[in-house]
């Protein structure tokens, strides 16, 4: 009889915890140094899967980044 091959189990990376600890009130458009961590060099907002931000904080983060862009504190993503 042929032996069945065992499937390799891949170790998954632990999901990073939210840098704001789920507290969306810590996010402010005036804190440019903190917002820059969640924006690429081209000005695009990084997805939450990559940064580990919780869904509520990601929504607030997107709004605050857009406010900072409007106030010209962060670059816009109109680069082509």
SULQUIWO-V341628 format. One line per field, one symbol per residue. ss: DSSP state (H for helix, E for strand, L for the rest). phi: phi as a letter, one per 40 degrees, with the letter a starting at -180 (. if undefined). burial: 1 if it has 9 or more other ideal C-beta (glycine too) atoms within 8 Angstrom, else 0. A space follows every 50 residues. Layout:
ss: ???
phi: ???
burial: ???
//
This chain:
ss: LLLLLLLLLLLLLLLLLLLLLLLHHHLLLLLHHHHHHHELLLLLELLHHH HLLLHHHHHHHHHHHHHHHHLLLLLLLLLL
phi: .ccccccccccccccccccbfgbccccacccccccccbbcccgccccccc cgccdccccccccccccccccgcbccbccb
burial: 00000000000000000101000100101001001001100010010100 111100111111011011100011000000
//
